[in-house]
């Protein structure tokens, strides 16, 4: 299983689980009532805290990426119902995403292609919402599987904020909201 509640590493994602170079900011403060203690925040700032684009304040594009390390799923079958469960929140204590902004989940298939599995556009939801994605194609069950969350939005600063928390990936997943005491 893969489990991440963002409680261990602050600032940068834990490199034992995530590829380095992500712009996602790990923190205890941007989420409003997160299911666990920490969140990964996506916005228009890179890993060093600088805007992705200084040139045009309204430029839009691919902003933060949070990509898992490689996982060997070759011993699984579709019938195992490998499931990724996670919580997401638009805005939190950051800036509300605008129309056209989005948060997307992609899986890497056996042809090295990233395939969109889930996505949400600008939303007024300010509470954390849970979503679940089950692997239904054998093309994802290979030795170099990865998943990643990506955000699209304004690239000139801490705008169009999304938060992710409590990621759980396992077979026949029945993960529910954790008890945060």
C-alpha positions, 0 to 999 in steps of 0.5 A: 500500500501507499499512504501519505498524510503529509505529516512528516515533511514540511516544505518539500514532499517526502522524497522517499514517496515523491519525485523531487522538484515538485512545486507542491508545498507541504504545510499545516496551514493552508487547508481548512479542517483537513482530514489529517495534520498536513496538506500538499498545496498547489498554486502558481509558485515553484519549489523555491517559492518563486512564481513560475512566470514573471512576464505576464501576471495573468498567464495560465498554464501547468503549475505544480506537479506532485508525482509518486515514485515508481511502483511495481504493480506487475503482480496485480490484476484488474480484479484486485481493484487497486484503488487510490483514495484522496481528499481535495479542497479548492482554495482553503486559506489560499486564493479561490481557483478561477474558471478554467483552473483545474486539479488533475490526477494522472496514471502512467501506463505501460507505454509511458503515457500519462492518462487522465483519471480524475479532474476537477475545475474551479469550484466553490467547495471549501471543505475537503471532498473525498474521491476514489479512483480504481484501476480498471485497465491492465495497461496500468499494472506494470513495473514502472507505474506512477501517479501524479497530481497536477494543477493548472492555473495562474503562474504569477504567484500564490493563486488558484490554490488547491489542497490534497490530503490523505492519499491511500492506494491499496487493493479493495480500498475501503479507506474512510476519513481518518480519525484526527482526534 
